Amino acid sequence: MTETDDERVLVVDDEAELANLYTTFLEPEYDVVTATSGEDALDAVDSTVDVVLLDRRMPEMSGDEVLAKLAERGIDIQVAMLTAVEPERDIVDLPFDEYKTKPVTRDELLALVQVLLDRAEYDKHSQEFFSLAVKKATLEAVNEHGTEEYEKVVDRLDELREGIDMTLEEVSANRIVLDDS
């Protein structure tokens, strides 16, 4: 996917200076909207937003609560938690696609958005697989491997991997049949 002005990123951070810095990093390549509260973020999310960069710890409505409200509304969007909060086991049930701890550089932020835009093109199973892989790596990075939550992620990853492997086998078998025709 190439970067165009049609790709919209919503930056959500209660620290306006930081939201403005991220906007400055992203604006040459993307159309950027900012919100400095959870309520503002929910008001700004519509069908034109492709990626949300969401702070986790905000007053009045946390990033976790914003994620829950997006899920309640059935909004399917790529979300990266971009936060100073070190991840813990509670991330397992949060519906995000990436988890990055602050600070982030301009290059890291641009790469993060591009990865999320690329993943948006994948089917739901692949998107879930990548989201779980991020959670697994994040939990490992903070020594939460071996916990019940970690094992839950690993088990679901294994299920998805089996499904992907079966699909690949079917595609390969169909390709062989077509080639023999």
Residue pairs with C-beta under 8 A, 6 or more apart in sequence:
1 114
1 117
1 118
1 121
3 29
3 30
3 114
3 117
5 30
5 31
6 31
7 29
7 30
7 31
7 50
7 51
7 117
8 30
8 31
8 32
8 33
8 48
8 49
8 50
8 51
9 26
9 30
9 31
9 32
9 33
9 49
9 50
9 51
9 52
9 53
9 113
10 32
10 33
10 34
10 35
10 41
10 44
10 45
10 49
10 51
10 52
10 53
11 19
11 22
11 23
11 26
11 32
11 33
11 34
11 35
11 53
12 19
12 34
12 35
12 36
12 38
12 40
12 41
12 52
12 53
12 54
12 55
12 58
12 63
12 66
13 19
13 22
13 34
13 36
13 53
13 55
13 58
13 82
14 36
14 37
14 55
14 58
14 59
15 36
15 55
16 34
16 36
18 102
19 34
19 35
19 36
20 34
22 32
22 34
22 53
22 82
22 109
23 32
23 34
25 106
25 109
25 110
26 32
26 109
26 110
26 113
29 110
29 113
30 113
33 44
33 49
35 41
35 43
35 44
37 58
37 59
37 60
37 61
38 58
38 60
38 61
38 62
38 63
38 65
38 66
38 69
39 60
39 61
41 52
41 54
41 66
42 66
42 69
42 70
45 52
45 70
45 75
45 77
49 77
50 77
50 78
50 116
50 117
50 120
51 77
51 78
51 79
51 80
51 113
51 116
51 117
51 120
52 70
52 77
52 78
52 79
52 80
53 80
53 82
53 109
53 112
53 113
54 63
54 66
54 67
54 79
54 80
54 81
54 82
54 83
54 96
55 63
55 81
55 82
55 83
56 62
56 63
56 64
56 81
56 83
56 84
56 85
57 63
57 83
57 84
57 85
63 81
63 83
64 90
64 94
67 79
67 94
67 95
67 96
70 77
70 79
70 95
71 95
78 97
78 116
78 117
78 119
78 120
79 95
79 96
79 97
79 98
80 96
80 97
80 98
80 99
80 100
80 112
80 113
80 116
81 91
81 94
81 96
81 98
81 99
81 100
82 100
82 102
82 104
82 112
83 99
83 100
83 101
83 102
84 101
84 102
85 101
86 101
86 142
87 99
87 101
87 138
87 139
87 141
87 142
87 144
88 142
88 144
89 139
89 144
89 147
89 148
89 149
89 150
90 149
91 99
91 135
91 138
91 139
92 135
92 139
92 149
92 150
92 152
92 153
95 131
96 131
96 134
97 116
97 119
97 127
97 130
97 131
97 134
98 112
98 115
98 116
98 134
99 134
99 135
99 138
100 108
100 112
104 112
119 126
119 127
119 130
120 127
122 130
125 160
125 163
125 164
126 164
128 156
128 160
129 157
129 160
129 161
129 164
132 153
132 156
132 157
132 160
133 157
135 153
136 150
136 153
136 154
136 157
139 145
139 147
139 149
139 150
139 153
140 150
144 150
